[in-house]
Amino acid sequence: MDCFSVPLSDTQLGNLSSLALAHLGDAVFELMARTYLVSKGKATGGSLHRATVALVSANAQAAAAEKITPLLTEEEREVFKRGRNAKVHSVPRGATVSAYHTATALEALFGYLYIKGRRDRLNELFTAALEG
């Protein structure tokens, strides 16, 4: 099995729960953040960890989502909305319920794009989130 290229039909993808997409998208977003930081020369363990946490926290992801929302296609907006409306069972300390729902929406979108193999779009949205 090639875990970097998952051949799911549109029906199979549509049947995945928003939380499953968010679970995957959380890892995708964190890997992108870690790759970005390492490429920018953040090489020491402690500072690298703190910088990563600063980019992937629920509040940071919610802020990133707000930056990219105007750039989303109709298809991406639907996935985002599904993720935002997912029934989450707990909210991390330091995050509001609203921020956590928005972060979950971002993660669901990143999971969806990853499964679709849309790496160019992932890079485009990630870059816009950091620069916007």
Helices and strands as residue ranges (DSSP letters): H 10-15, H 18-39, H 45-56, H 58-68, G 69-71, H 74-84, H 97-115, H 119-131
